[in-house]
């Protein structure tokens, strides 16, 4: 009887060696961390340009608030309004330029935003500071560049 019990115990103890090894698969979550340079890629220059453009927009805002003469004339009020409009669009589109690398077509979006800032805001600034109204005919082209940039974000 002890032989039978000993045989059963030996069989029981040797059973794990007969079975295949148990493979334990622990579910692992895959975490992908992309550095900002990987996301931005070649369009990182637009981030720098957005920083410069934003700084210029704030400086121009300070000029608009303190640099205009305290002349109460209707013409000066109109020039101040034109300046403020150009500055407002400049600041908003500088922020949009900051996000252009996150679009599918960053070079197109960034280029159109930059063109819009230069043409629209630049012509508004020039008109307001000099009183030269000849430059006003290019202002709508800057506005069209802004519109096209926003539409290009959908591509």
Secondary structure, 3 states (H helix, E strand, C coil): CHHHHHHHHHHHHHHHHHCCCCCCCCCCCCCCCCCHHHHHHHHHHHHHHHHHHHHHHHHHHHHHHHCCCCCCCHHHHHHHHHHHHHHHHHHHHHHHHHCHHHCCCHHHHHHHHHHHHHHHHHHHHHHHHHCCHHHHHHHHHHHHHHHHHHHHCCC
